[in-house]
């Protein structure tokens, strides 16, 4: 195994551990949430998290995304300037945003339950995001992983205590998240020696302007991603009600397993893609890695489609069981999102954030249009179909807009056969005969494994050699 492939694989596993706390805890606690929270309460918490994913990047002007990019391959002095400049900028933006928000509350007559808890969670999340990006830039991925595990256990224990024993509803979820992220942030500062890089004397205006120049154009791109990922929640709230929103949120929790893998892989792939961008054999390397990703995604999506209907009655409360119907297109959307993100590293490597913005905006436009047209007519199915359609269109557009950067030879034959097998499983799941469902899905799964057997062999061999890296 070549060194660069081994590093990509080992980094992916480490990122998997590191993201376990922040990305998967909500999924593993789904059975608990759906038995102690109503669909409306769960829908409210989902709206809070949805709002956070939009508001936070606007507060810090996406400068955190630039921190990781600029820390790579920088010397010690430059790293101090990058970390200090970004840290004090974030402190200033958090202070100004909080001040403006509380001043606004004095002039507008509206009430948000637990507003102080929500603001506290937002602020702690911002600094946690910054410190974790710094860890990535400093290549301290093991600590990144450990801090994620710590966050996992704290969040799990506190959620169970606050909701199950104290009956605090989503108030307890907010408090648990704030405490766990706070502990994780302190851990990173101390054990990652991040505090040694932070000093107002290291603030450098040229470094700061460079970060701003790189990061600010990413704000519209972030808004575009937000529209594709979560804007459908607001339209569901507008056209339907909080009960539907809670069901759709659970459907997304199942799809989040695939989105989680995409996030983990993309974090590792970013570094590898940037390192290999100027190499002579990058087209061959990119093609090989992409087709590994394609095979793995096909298997992952099919496993999700097959298992969700069978296991959802054991995982969620009765009110949430119908969520399985909306998951298949969300699984497919997650797959095409991973493809689009893979191609998007071309923009990252060249610093061409405008192309990233243009393509993401196009996908967001299709997502919003389909939602507006179809949610009033077919309800939650429209939201899942729009997610799938938007990511598929985004991937197709990026294939053509990245041709100047690299040329990836996609195995379209395998993709087509895999999609046919997935759609067969999707249709079969709507039958009422369990025996027929199990037999056909078993045959489909065997077929999918056969056409993708190469990736399974590779994964097995790489897992065996992982501890030797």
One Martini backbone bead per residue (centre of mass of N, CA, C, O) as a GRO file, in nm:
protein
  469
    1UNK     BB    1   0.096   0.037   0.024
    2UNK     BB    2   0.080   0.348  -0.008
    3UNK     BB    3   0.137   0.620   0.179
    4UNK     BB    4  -0.104   0.803   0.088
    5UNK     BB    5  -0.324   0.585   0.134
    6UNK     BB    6  -0.263   0.523   0.429
    7UNK     BB    7  -0.317   0.810   0.534
    8UNK     BB    8  -0.607   0.836   0.439
    9UNK     BB    9  -0.713   0.594   0.601
   10UNK     BB   10  -0.615   0.675   0.888
   11UNK     BB   11  -0.756   0.953   0.893
   12UNK     BB   12  -1.043   0.844   0.861
   13UNK     BB   13  -1.049   0.684   1.128
   14UNK     BB   14  -0.985   0.924   1.314
   15UNK     BB   15  -1.227   1.098   1.228
   16UNK     BB   16  -1.440   0.898   1.315
   17UNK     BB   17  -1.379   0.926   1.614
   18UNK     BB   18  -1.394   1.244   1.634
   19UNK     BB   19  -1.711   1.250   1.526
   20UNK     BB   20  -1.881   1.079   1.719
   21UNK     BB   21  -1.993   1.290   1.913
   22UNK     BB   22  -2.116   1.529   1.723
   23UNK     BB   23  -2.265   1.324   1.494
   24UNK     BB   24  -2.389   1.045   1.658
   25UNK     BB   25  -2.544   1.090   1.926
   26UNK     BB   26  -2.830   1.151   1.806
   27UNK     BB   27  -2.866   0.865   1.690
   28UNK     BB   28  -2.818   0.679   1.949
   29UNK     BB   29  -3.066   0.854   2.098
   30UNK     BB   30  -3.334   0.807   1.949
   31UNK     BB   31  -3.491   0.606   2.130
   32UNK     BB   32  -3.498   0.803   2.367
   33UNK     BB   33  -3.628   1.055   2.244
   34UNK     BB   34  -3.896   0.906   2.121
   35UNK     BB   35  -3.994   0.841   2.435
   36UNK     BB   36  -3.959   1.153   2.573
   37UNK     BB   37  -4.053   1.288   2.305
   38UNK     BB   38  -4.220   1.466   2.101
   39UNK     BB   39  -4.257   1.564   1.783
   40UNK     BB   40  -4.252   1.867   1.853
   41UNK     BB   41  -3.997   1.875   2.033
   42UNK     BB   42  -3.808   1.758   1.819
   43UNK     BB   43  -3.861   1.980   1.609
   44UNK     BB   44  -3.749   2.218   1.770
   45UNK     BB   45  -3.456   2.112   1.801
   46UNK     BB   46  -3.407   2.098   1.496
   47UNK     BB   47  -3.436   2.405   1.447
   48UNK     BB   48  -3.201   2.494   1.622
   49UNK     BB   49  -2.978   2.337   1.465
   50UNK     BB   50  -3.042   2.462   1.193
   51UNK     BB   51  -2.981   2.755   1.274
   52UNK     BB   52  -2.686   2.710   1.359
   53UNK     BB   53  -2.572   2.630   1.071
   54UNK     BB   54  -2.616   2.937   0.977
   55UNK     BB   55  -2.523   3.146   1.199
   56UNK     BB   56  -2.225   3.084   1.267
   57UNK     BB   57  -2.081   3.158   0.992
   58UNK     BB   58  -2.182   3.458   1.007
   59UNK     BB   59  -2.030   3.548   1.258
   60UNK     BB   60  -1.725   3.435   1.150
   61UNK     BB   61  -1.704   3.449   0.831
   62UNK     BB   62  -1.562   3.160   0.779
   63UNK     BB   63  -1.267   3.163   0.907
   64UNK     BB   64  -1.237   2.865   1.003
   65UNK     BB   65  -1.192   2.744   0.719
   66UNK     BB   66  -0.916   2.901   0.672
   67UNK     BB   67  -0.738   2.791   0.898
   68UNK     BB   68  -0.679   2.510   0.792
   69UNK     BB   69  -0.562   2.591   0.512
   70UNK     BB   70  -0.320   2.776   0.637
   71UNK     BB   71  -0.175   2.570   0.833
   72UNK     BB   72  -0.081   2.421   0.607
   73UNK     BB   73   0.264   2.436   0.578
   74UNK     BB   74   0.334   2.606   0.824
   75UNK     BB   75   0.506   2.775   1.030
   76UNK     BB   76   0.522   2.860   1.354
   77UNK     BB   77   0.481   3.168   1.323
   78UNK     BB   78   0.237   3.151   1.132
   79UNK     BB   79   0.053   2.991   1.323
   80UNK     BB   80   0.032   3.209   1.539
   81UNK     BB   81  -0.101   3.420   1.354
   82UNK     BB   82  -0.349   3.259   1.269
   83UNK     BB   83  -0.466   3.185   1.551
   84UNK     BB   84  -0.473   3.469   1.679
   85UNK     BB   85  -0.635   3.621   1.465
   86UNK     BB   86  -0.886   3.434   1.474
   87UNK     BB   87  -0.954   3.439   1.774
   88UNK     BB   88  -0.997   3.754   1.814
   89UNK     BB   89  -1.211   3.775   1.598
   90UNK     BB   90  -1.419   3.585   1.725
   91UNK     BB   91  -1.452   3.737   1.988
   92UNK     BB   92  -1.557   3.998   1.859
   93UNK     BB   93  -1.804   3.874   1.704
   94UNK     BB   94  -1.948   3.757   1.949
   95UNK     BB   95  -1.985   4.021   2.101
   96UNK     BB   96  -2.137   4.182   1.884
   97UNK     BB   97  -2.370   3.979   1.831
   98UNK     BB   98  -2.479   3.969   2.121
   99UNK     BB   99  -2.537   4.270   2.152
  100UNK     BB  100  -2.732   4.299   1.912
  101UNK     BB  101  -2.937   4.091   2.003
  102UNK     BB  102  -3.014   4.216   2.284
  103UNK     BB  103  -3.098   4.486   2.166
  104UNK     BB  104  -3.324   4.371   1.983
  105UNK     BB  105  -3.508   4.268   2.219
  106UNK     BB  106  -3.593   4.568   2.306
  107UNK     BB  107  -3.756   4.630   2.013
  108UNK     BB  108  -3.876   4.334   2.007
  109UNK     BB  109  -4.182   4.140   2.031
  110UNK     BB  110  -4.025   3.848   2.138
  111UNK     BB  111  -4.018   3.488   2.214
  112UNK     BB  112  -3.762   3.261   2.342
  113UNK     BB  113  -3.700   2.976   2.457
  114UNK     BB  114  -3.408   2.956   2.614
  115UNK     BB  115  -3.211   3.184   2.503
  116UNK     BB  116  -2.950   3.163   2.679
  117UNK     BB  117  -2.888   2.869   2.604
  118UNK     BB  118  -2.866   2.908   2.301
  119UNK     BB  119  -2.638   3.117   2.300
  120UNK     BB  120  -2.433   2.948   2.456
  121UNK     BB  121  -2.416   2.717   2.252
  122UNK     BB  122  -2.321   2.884   2.014
  123UNK     BB  123  -2.056   2.993   2.136
  124UNK     BB  124  -1.923   2.722   2.210
  125UNK     BB  125  -1.932   2.608   1.920
  126UNK     BB  126  -1.741   2.808   1.788
  127UNK     BB  127  -1.485   2.740   1.957
  128UNK     BB  128  -1.483   2.439   1.897
  129UNK     BB  129  -1.450   2.465   1.591
  130UNK     BB  130  -1.183   2.616   1.598
  131UNK     BB  131  -1.008   2.413   1.763
  132UNK     BB  132  -1.051   2.170   1.568
  133UNK     BB  133  -0.921   2.305   1.321
  134UNK     BB  134  -0.647   2.344   1.448
  135UNK     BB  135  -0.583   2.048   1.492
  136UNK     BB  136  -0.582   1.978   1.194
  137UNK     BB  137  -0.360   2.186   1.107
  138UNK     BB  138  -0.152   2.041   1.328
  139UNK     BB  139  -0.193   1.723   1.314
  140UNK     BB  140  -0.396   1.646   1.581
  141UNK     BB  141  -0.594   1.380   1.545
  142UNK     BB  142  -0.601   1.224   1.810
  143UNK     BB  143  -0.718   1.452   1.984
  144UNK     BB  144  -0.965   1.491   1.814
  145UNK     BB  145  -1.077   1.211   1.885
  146UNK     BB  146  -1.081   1.222   2.195
  147UNK     BB  147  -1.268   1.471   2.221
  148UNK     BB  148  -1.509   1.322   2.092
  149UNK     BB  149  -1.543   1.103   2.306
  150UNK     BB  150  -1.590   1.286   2.547
  151UNK     BB  151  -1.841   1.423   2.431
  152UNK     BB  152  -2.012   1.171   2.412
  153UNK     BB  153  -2.035   1.089   2.715
  154UNK     BB  154  -2.144   1.354   2.824
  155UNK     BB  155  -2.395   1.384   2.648
  156UNK     BB  156  -2.530   1.118   2.713
  157UNK     BB  157  -2.552   1.139   3.022
  158UNK     BB  158  -2.700   1.418   3.035
  159UNK     BB  159  -2.947   1.351   2.864
  160UNK     BB  160  -3.055   1.123   3.039
  161UNK     BB  161  -3.080   1.293   3.298
  162UNK     BB  162  -3.241   1.550   3.203
  163UNK     BB  163  -3.477   1.390   3.054
  164UNK     BB  164  -3.536   1.120   3.218
  165UNK     BB  165  -3.522   1.253   3.526
  166UNK     BB  166  -3.594   1.585   3.488
  167UNK     BB  167  -3.774   1.671   3.249
  168UNK     BB  168  -3.627   1.903   3.026
  169UNK     BB  169  -3.611   1.842   2.750
  170UNK     BB  170  -3.457   2.063   2.532
  171UNK     BB  171  -3.316   2.200   2.764
  172UNK     BB  172  -3.129   1.956   2.825
  173UNK     BB  173  -2.990   1.943   2.548
  174UNK     BB  174  -2.857   2.221   2.559
  175UNK     BB  175  -2.695   2.180   2.821
  176UNK     BB  176  -2.535   1.926   2.735
  177UNK     BB  177  -2.393   2.050   2.490
  178UNK     BB  178  -2.248   2.282   2.633
  179UNK     BB  179  -2.080   2.115   2.833
  180UNK     BB  180  -1.932   1.924   2.634
  181UNK     BB  181  -1.799   2.149   2.458
  182UNK     BB  182  -1.649   2.287   2.690
  183UNK     BB  183  -1.470   2.049   2.771
  184UNK     BB  184  -1.345   1.999   2.493
  185UNK     BB  185  -1.211   2.280   2.464
  186UNK     BB  186  -1.026   2.265   2.713
  187UNK     BB  187  -0.875   2.013   2.624
  188UNK     BB  188  -0.752   2.133   2.368
  189UNK     BB  189  -0.604   2.374   2.489
  190UNK     BB  190  -0.421   2.204   2.681
  191UNK     BB  191  -0.330   1.929   2.521
  192UNK     BB  192  -0.274   2.103   2.240
  193UNK     BB  193  -0.133   2.383   2.298
  194UNK     BB  194  -0.302   2.634   2.197
  195UNK     BB  195  -0.232   2.863   2.402
  196UNK     BB  196   0.064   2.911   2.280
  197UNK     BB  197  -0.064   3.061   2.009
  198UNK     BB  198  -0.207   3.276   2.201
  199UNK     BB  199  -0.150   3.623   2.103
  200UNK     BB  200  -0.182   3.954   2.039
  201UNK     BB  201   0.116   3.984   1.919
  202UNK     BB  202   0.040   3.780   1.663
  203UNK     BB  203  -0.109   3.978   1.517
  204UNK     BB  204  -0.179   3.984   1.156
  205UNK     BB  205  -0.300   4.166   0.899
  206UNK     BB  206  -0.219   3.992   0.653
  207UNK     BB  207  -0.329   3.727   0.756
  208UNK     BB  208  -0.614   3.827   0.807
  209UNK     BB  209  -0.679   3.917   0.514
  210UNK     BB  210  -0.634   3.638   0.394
  211UNK     BB  211  -0.862   3.495   0.547
  212UNK     BB  212  -1.091   3.679   0.452
  213UNK     BB  213  -1.053   3.643   0.145
  214UNK     BB  214  -1.110   3.334   0.159
  215UNK     BB  215  -1.383   3.319   0.346
  216UNK     BB  216  -1.615   3.514   0.261
  217UNK     BB  217  -1.697   3.366  -0.013
  218UNK     BB  218  -1.816   3.116   0.163
  219UNK     BB  219  -2.088   3.219   0.265
  220UNK     BB  220  -2.277   3.169   0.023
  221UNK     BB  221  -2.201   2.870   0.011
  222UNK     BB  222  -2.314   2.800   0.292
  223UNK     BB  223  -2.603   2.883   0.229
  224UNK     BB  224  -2.641   2.678   0.004
  225UNK     BB  225  -2.595   2.427   0.181
  226UNK     BB  226  -2.825   2.491   0.374
  227UNK     BB  227  -3.055   2.467   0.170
  228UNK     BB  228  -2.995   2.163   0.103
  229UNK     BB  229  -2.996   2.045   0.401
  230UNK     BB  230  -3.234   2.240   0.592
  231UNK     BB  231  -3.466   2.425   0.466
  232UNK     BB  232  -3.705   2.217   0.463
  233UNK     BB  233  -3.795   2.261   0.758
  234UNK     BB  234  -3.933   2.540   0.717
  235UNK     BB  235  -4.139   2.441   0.503
  236UNK     BB  236  -4.273   2.234   0.678
  237UNK     BB  237  -4.362   2.437   0.891
  238UNK     BB  238  -4.531   2.611   0.693
  239UNK     BB  239  -4.714   2.371   0.545
  240UNK     BB  240  -4.737   2.212   0.806
  241UNK     BB  241  -4.585   2.071   1.099
  242UNK     BB  242  -4.419   1.968   1.384
  243UNK     BB  243  -4.478   1.667   1.350
  244UNK     BB  244  -4.350   1.639   1.069
  245UNK     BB  245  -4.075   1.747   1.153
  246UNK     BB  246  -4.005   1.516   1.351
  247UNK     BB  247  -4.013   1.287   1.140
  248UNK     BB  248  -3.801   1.409   0.946
  249UNK     BB  249  -3.571   1.420   1.153
  250UNK     BB  250  -3.549   1.112   1.182
  251UNK     BB  251  -3.486   1.046   0.891
  252UNK     BB  252  -3.215   1.212   0.903
  253UNK     BB  253  -3.074   1.038   1.119
  254UNK     BB  254  -3.032   0.796   0.933
  255UNK     BB  255  -2.881   0.956   0.707
  256UNK     BB  256  -2.641   1.056   0.896
  257UNK     BB  257  -2.459   0.814   0.863
  258UNK     BB  258  -2.366   0.893   0.577
  259UNK     BB  259  -2.291   1.187   0.632
  260UNK     BB  260  -2.072   1.114   0.831
  261UNK     BB  261  -1.884   0.969   0.641
  262UNK     BB  262  -1.846   1.209   0.451
  263UNK     BB  263  -1.713   1.396   0.657
  264UNK     BB  264  -1.477   1.217   0.729
  265UNK     BB  265  -1.360   1.176   0.446
  266UNK     BB  266  -1.332   1.478   0.365
  267UNK     BB  267  -1.125   1.558   0.578
  268UNK     BB  268  -0.907   1.364   0.468
  269UNK     BB  269  -0.921   1.443   0.161
  270UNK     BB  270  -0.831   1.733   0.166
  271UNK     BB  271  -0.534   1.684   0.227
  272UNK     BB  272  -0.473   1.487  -0.006
  273UNK     BB  273  -0.566   1.667  -0.242
  274UNK     BB  274  -0.367   1.899  -0.192
  275UNK     BB  275  -0.100   1.733  -0.200
  276UNK     BB  276  -0.180   1.602  -0.507
  277UNK     BB  277  -0.251   1.834  -0.714
  278UNK     BB  278   0.065   1.863  -0.842
  279UNK     BB  279   0.076   1.592  -0.948
  280UNK     BB  280   0.115   1.376  -1.223
  281UNK     BB  281  -0.098   1.135  -1.092
  282UNK     BB  282  -0.381   1.254  -1.003
  283UNK     BB  283  -0.591   1.122  -1.191
  284UNK     BB  284  -0.540   0.835  -1.096
  285UNK     BB  285  -0.584   0.881  -0.794
  286UNK     BB  286  -0.868   1.008  -0.802
  287UNK     BB  287  -1.007   0.774  -0.949
  288UNK     BB  288  -0.951   0.550  -0.744
  289UNK     BB  289  -1.085   0.686  -0.495
  290UNK     BB  290  -1.365   0.739  -0.614
  291UNK     BB  291  -1.438   0.435  -0.677
  292UNK     BB  292  -1.427   0.352  -0.388
  293UNK     BB  293  -1.648   0.541  -0.292
  294UNK     BB  294  -1.873   0.437  -0.473
  295UNK     BB  295  -1.887   0.149  -0.366
  296UNK     BB  296  -1.936   0.214  -0.068
  297UNK     BB  297  -2.198   0.380  -0.109
  298UNK     BB  298  -2.374   0.162  -0.234
  299UNK     BB  299  -2.367  -0.028   0.007
  300UNK     BB  300  -2.466   0.172   0.224
  301UNK     BB  301  -2.739   0.244   0.100
  302UNK     BB  302  -2.856  -0.040   0.083
  303UNK     BB  303  -2.841  -0.105   0.384
  304UNK     BB  304  -3.031   0.122   0.462
  305UNK     BB  305  -3.283   0.039   0.297
  306UNK     BB  306  -3.313  -0.249   0.420
  307UNK     BB  307  -3.304  -0.181   0.746
  308UNK     BB  308  -3.501   0.049   0.833
  309UNK     BB  309  -3.777  -0.104   0.832
  310UNK     BB  310  -3.697  -0.340   1.026
  311UNK     BB  311  -3.577  -0.147   1.283
  312UNK     BB  312  -3.754   0.106   1.359
  313UNK     BB  313  -3.953  -0.017   1.578
  314UNK     BB  314  -3.693  -0.053   1.785
  315UNK     BB  315  -3.586   0.272   1.777
  316UNK     BB  316  -3.878   0.399   1.798
  317UNK     BB  317  -4.149   0.548   1.836
  318UNK     BB  318  -4.463   0.525   1.715
  319UNK     BB  319  -4.479   0.823   1.593
  320UNK     BB  320  -4.195   0.757   1.402
  321UNK     BB  321  -4.214   0.509   1.200
  322UNK     BB  322  -4.277   0.660   0.914
  323UNK     BB  323  -3.982   0.765   0.848
  324UNK     BB  324  -3.879   0.540   0.646
  325UNK     BB  325  -4.017   0.650   0.378
  326UNK     BB  326  -3.790   0.907   0.360
  327UNK     BB  327  -3.491   0.774   0.341
  328UNK     BB  328  -3.391   0.678   0.056
  329UNK     BB  329  -3.344   0.968  -0.074
  330UNK     BB  330  -3.149   1.055   0.150
  331UNK     BB  331  -2.933   0.847   0.093
  332UNK     BB  332  -2.882   0.936  -0.199
  333UNK     BB  333  -2.810   1.226  -0.132
  334UNK     BB  334  -2.557   1.152   0.032
  335UNK     BB  335  -2.400   1.025  -0.199
  336UNK     BB  336  -2.396   1.281  -0.392
  337UNK     BB  337  -2.259   1.461  -0.187
  338UNK     BB  338  -1.989   1.309  -0.185
  339UNK     BB  339  -1.925   1.358  -0.482
  340UNK     BB  340  -1.933   1.670  -0.478
  341UNK     BB  341  -1.713   1.706  -0.259
  342UNK     BB  342  -1.485   1.571  -0.407
  343UNK     BB  343  -1.481   1.784  -0.641
  344UNK     BB  344  -1.456   2.043  -0.449
  345UNK     BB  345  -1.139   2.026  -0.402
  346UNK     BB  346  -1.064   2.194  -0.648
  347UNK     BB  347  -1.138   2.468  -0.521
  348UNK     BB  348  -0.960   2.445  -0.270
  349UNK     BB  349  -0.679   2.408  -0.411
  350UNK     BB  350  -0.721   2.696  -0.584
  351UNK     BB  351  -0.924   2.911  -0.439
  352UNK     BB  352  -1.211   2.879  -0.603
  353UNK     BB  353  -1.494   3.002  -0.459
  354UNK     BB  354  -1.685   3.084  -0.694
  355UNK     BB  355  -1.747   2.802  -0.810
  356UNK     BB  356  -1.862   2.691  -0.554
  357UNK     BB  357  -2.093   2.894  -0.537
  358UNK     BB  358  -2.235   2.843  -0.810
  359UNK     BB  359  -2.300   2.539  -0.772
  360UNK     BB  360  -2.447   2.555  -0.500
  361UNK     BB  361  -2.669   2.754  -0.592
  362UNK     BB  362  -2.797   2.567  -0.795
  363UNK     BB  363  -2.878   2.344  -0.600
  364UNK     BB  364  -3.049   2.530  -0.413
  365UNK     BB  365  -3.256   2.611  -0.624
  366UNK     BB  366  -3.374   2.329  -0.673
  367UNK     BB  367  -3.452   2.267  -0.385
  368UNK     BB  368  -3.649   2.505  -0.342
  369UNK     BB  369  -3.836   2.458  -0.583
  370UNK     BB  370  -3.935   2.172  -0.517
  371UNK     BB  371  -4.047   2.236  -0.239
  372UNK     BB  372  -4.255   2.456  -0.320
  373UNK     BB  373  -4.414   2.270  -0.523
  374UNK     BB  374  -4.450   1.979  -0.340
  375UNK     BB  375  -4.521   1.997  -0.038
  376UNK     BB  376  -4.830   2.077  -0.069
  377UNK     BB  377  -4.885   1.790  -0.226
  378UNK     BB  378  -4.664   1.547  -0.088
  379UNK     BB  379  -4.490   1.647   0.133
  380UNK     BB  380  -4.219   1.478   0.259
  381UNK     BB  381  -4.129   1.363  -0.016
  382UNK     BB  382  -4.028   1.632  -0.133
  383UNK     BB  383  -3.785   1.674   0.057
  384UNK     BB  384  -3.626   1.414  -0.024
  385UNK     BB  385  -3.622   1.458  -0.334
  386UNK     BB  386  -3.477   1.737  -0.330
  387UNK     BB  387  -3.214   1.639  -0.205
  388UNK     BB  388  -3.137   1.440  -0.424
  389UNK     BB  389  -3.152   1.631  -0.674
  390UNK     BB  390  -2.949   1.850  -0.585
  391UNK     BB  391  -2.695   1.663  -0.557
  392UNK     BB  392  -2.697   1.550  -0.840
  393UNK     BB  393  -2.667   1.819  -0.989
  394UNK     BB  394  -2.409   1.911  -0.851
  395UNK     BB  395  -2.229   1.685  -0.954
  396UNK     BB  396  -2.262   1.728  -1.257
  397UNK     BB  397  -2.155   2.018  -1.261
  398UNK     BB  398  -1.870   1.949  -1.132
  399UNK     BB  399  -1.759   1.776  -1.354
  400UNK     BB  400  -1.736   2.027  -1.557
  401UNK     BB  401  -1.595   2.254  -1.358
  402UNK     BB  402  -1.321   2.047  -1.305
  403UNK     BB  403  -1.158   1.987  -1.573
  404UNK     BB  404  -0.914   2.192  -1.516
  405UNK     BB  405  -0.801   2.007  -1.266
  406UNK     BB  406  -0.942   1.721  -1.345
  407UNK     BB  407  -0.968   1.358  -1.444
  408UNK     BB  408  -1.241   1.150  -1.389
  409UNK     BB  409  -1.308   0.797  -1.412
  410UNK     BB  410  -1.611   0.687  -1.407
  411UNK     BB  411  -1.806   0.407  -1.302
  412UNK     BB  412  -2.103   0.392  -1.459
  413UNK     BB  413  -2.182   0.096  -1.460
  414UNK     BB  414  -2.181   0.053  -1.153
  415UNK     BB  415  -2.376   0.282  -1.085
  416UNK     BB  416  -2.623   0.180  -1.243
  417UNK     BB  417  -2.654  -0.097  -1.112
  418UNK     BB  418  -2.672   0.006  -0.821
  419UNK     BB  419  -2.930   0.180  -0.859
  420UNK     BB  420  -3.117  -0.045  -0.944
  421UNK     BB  421  -3.093  -0.209  -0.681
  422UNK     BB  422  -3.197   0.014  -0.494
  423UNK     BB  423  -3.480   0.052  -0.630
  424UNK     BB  424  -3.577  -0.232  -0.580
  425UNK     BB  425  -3.569  -0.215  -0.271
  426UNK     BB  426  -3.760   0.025  -0.241
  427UNK     BB  427  -4.013  -0.116  -0.365
  428UNK     BB  428  -4.027  -0.373  -0.185
  429UNK     BB  429  -4.078  -0.220   0.096
  430UNK     BB  430  -4.398  -0.170   0.015
  431UNK     BB  431  -4.458  -0.434   0.096
  432UNK     BB  432  -4.646  -0.675   0.315
  433UNK     BB  433  -4.431  -0.909   0.264
  434UNK     BB  434  -4.170  -1.022   0.443
  435UNK     BB  435  -4.056  -1.259   0.278
  436UNK     BB  436  -4.016  -1.111   0.009
  437UNK     BB  437  -3.836  -0.888   0.115
  438UNK     BB  438  -3.601  -1.069   0.217
  439UNK     BB  439  -3.531  -1.221  -0.045
  440UNK     BB  440  -3.481  -0.985  -0.240
  441UNK     BB  441  -3.277  -0.828  -0.063
  442UNK     BB  442  -3.070  -1.054  -0.055
  443UNK     BB  443  -3.015  -1.063  -0.362
  444UNK     BB  444  -2.933  -0.768  -0.390
  445UNK     BB  445  -2.694  -0.775  -0.192
  446UNK     BB  446  -2.525  -0.989  -0.336
  447UNK     BB  447  -2.497  -0.827  -0.598
  448UNK     BB  448  -2.356  -0.580  -0.474
  449UNK     BB  449  -2.111  -0.730  -0.358
  450UNK     BB  450  -2.006  -0.845  -0.626
  451UNK     BB  451  -1.958  -0.562  -0.780
  452UNK     BB  452  -1.786  -0.471  -0.487
  453UNK     BB  453  -1.553  -0.669  -0.386
  454UNK     BB  454  -1.293  -0.497  -0.399
  455UNK     BB  455  -1.348  -0.302  -0.155
  456UNK     BB  456  -1.365  -0.523   0.065
  457UNK     BB  457  -1.077  -0.627   0.037
  458UNK     BB  458  -0.935  -0.357   0.088
  459UNK     BB  459  -1.052  -0.297   0.368
  460UNK     BB  460  -0.948  -0.548   0.508
  461UNK     BB  461  -0.642  -0.497   0.456
  462UNK     BB  462  -0.630  -0.209   0.588
  463UNK     BB  463  -0.721  -0.283   0.872
  464UNK     BB  464  -0.483  -0.476   0.929
  465UNK     BB  465  -0.260  -0.231   0.868
  466UNK     BB  466  -0.325   0.014   1.054
  467UNK     BB  467  -0.121  -0.045   1.309
  468UNK     BB  468   0.144   0.016   1.106
  469UNK     BB  469   0.147   0.344   1.058
   0.00000   0.00000   0.00000
